[in-house]
Amino acid sequence: MKRFMKVALILLGLNVLASIPAAFADSPATRPAVSANEKMYWNSCLEGLAQILPGDYYACRARYYFQRDHNLQGISELEEAAYWASKDAQYALGLIYFNGDMKDVPANRPLALAWLALAAERNDATHPQAYAAARARSSDREIQASEPLLKKMKLKYGDKVAGVRAMRRFNHEIAPLEDAANTGGIAYIRGYSPFPEDANTLVTQLHAEADKAFQGLIGTVTVGPLQVR
């Protein structure tokens, strides 16, 4: 019988333009020592955007670990991306746990269904279909076991919490850049460009990335183009 879906590393690239903050606010993760090679790779994930779009950056770090078969560390990074409302990270976690074909990460259908349900919150073209297909291939017991997991996980990873958290972080971090843009200034984000550049250009690019990251998210915080006052 064919597997439900194969997780491709390219999927873990997500909108890999961007970001990463510290760790979970309520339970900071323990980090392994960082080698020189890791630092070089993480710089390619635009480390300077860590505080602006955390979900994308954590997903990029996850890809680094998966490419080197450090799968448990990759899972940890995906969970942090999910904490910052990355639906692609939640989707990837769902596929990984559903397929159960990743070394050191056993299948867990109830957990997979919970992650896929979270990924499907925004009703994009792919995630709801994947969730429906996973449910169709799961037993009644697995579906029932996923329900309390989903209820608990929504309190941390659901859009009403994680989505608002990520958008507030973005709006807070981009505010000084917008101030610079409004006065015709320049700005620099390490790894995003080799030199300082026109702040208005940078802000416009960052808003475009935020629009991708938060597409379909309905909340109390609005992400949109810069409005010069």
C-alpha positions, 0 to 999 in steps of 0.5 A, a space after each residue: 500500500 502506498 504511503 500517504 505522502 513523502 516529505 521532501 526536503 524542499 517542502 521544509 524550505 518553506 518560504 525560506 527567506 526568513 527568521 528565528 527568535 530565541 525559543 519557546 517563551 514558556 519552555 526554552 529549548 536546549 541547544 547543541 553547540 554550534 559549529 562553524 559550518 552550522 553558522 555558515 549554513 544558518 547565515 544562508 537562512 538569513 539569520 538577521 531576520 530571526 526576530 522578524 519572521 521566526 517561523 521561516 527561519 526555524 524551518 530553514 534550520 530544520 532543513 539543515 538538520 534533516 539533510 544531515 540525518 539529525 532528525 530529532 533536532 530537525 523535529 525540534 526546529 519544526 516545532 519552534 517554527 510551528 510555535 510561530 504559526 508556520 503552517 508549512 512546518 505544522 504540515 511537515 510535522 503531520 506528514 512525518 508522524 503519519 508516514 513514520 518513515 523517518 529515522 528516529 521518529 516513529 509513526 504517531 497517527 493521532 499526533 499526525 492528525 493533530 498537526 495536519 488539522 492545525 495546518 489546515 486552519 487557513 484553508 489553503 489549497 493543499 493542507 485541508 486536502 492532506 488532512 482529509 486524506 489522512 483522516 480517511 486513512 486513519 482508524 476511528 481510534 486514531 481519530 478519537 485519540 487525536 481530538 484531545 491532542 488537537 484541543 491542547 495543541 491549539 492553545 500553543 500552535 493554533 492561529 488564534 494564539 500562534 498567529 497573533 503571536 507571530 504577527 505581533 512580533 513582525 509588527 513590533 520588529 518592523 516598526 523602527 524600519 518603517 520609521 526609517 522608511 518614513 524619513 527617507 532613511 536606510 536600513 540594514 539586516 544582516 544576511 538580507 543584503 550585503 550593504 545598508 539599503 533604502 529602508 522603504 525598499 527593505 520594508 516593502 520586501 519584508 511586508 511581501 514576505 509577511 504576506 506569504 507567511 500569514 496568508 489566510 490568517 484572520 486576526 486582530 493584527 493586520 500585516 500590509 503595505 507600508 502606509 506613509 503618514 
